[in-house]
């Protein structure tokens, strides 16, 4: 009855077929989740006043802050941003006051562009564990400057509107002139149109009649000039030169086009 023998470990029947499973390797712990970043846009109700060139007028600078925070809720970030509002305004004003003095009081648009270029990419404070902000600004002139600029812009708007109106009228006149020119030329080529023109109205018929009379009134004068030119060469006994023949051909062609063949001689 000495010491007891160890009892053999009981094995199940499937362990005899497939063997004992290998021990599992320990699973490494999952990496911690990245810190949650929240953001909050803060519009300032009151503008910052910074001097313009000459210190007689002020620019009204309206900053807009974008706050970001890590490891905090949105409500906490908003609460802390409200507390830091005056501090943020002081930083922005310090960065822009020297620049504003380089611009005339009516150059608010140019100042706004320069300030936003300067503020772009800057973030305050440097400690990332604290709420940080970036800033974007809108700039408007002093109210007294706005009163002075209003008549200028009213006159400029009036001139630009008048200019556009004149351009529209010119385009319409050009289009109408081209159309009537084509109509008159087409009517002039047909002898029947002198009577048919009255179908469109007495005013058009009168204008068309005077147009045709003026056009045809120049023809006899030109024919007389051509005749004198041809006759002059014959009187000088130059003979049937190419120059004279060219004038003669031009005379006959012009007479034929305008129905003056019978009166050519």
Beta strands, then each sheet from edge to edge (+ up, - down):
strand 1: 37-43
strand 2: 48-51
strand 3: 58-70
strand 4: 132-140
sheet 1: 1+ 3- 2+
sheet 2: 1+ 3- 4+
end
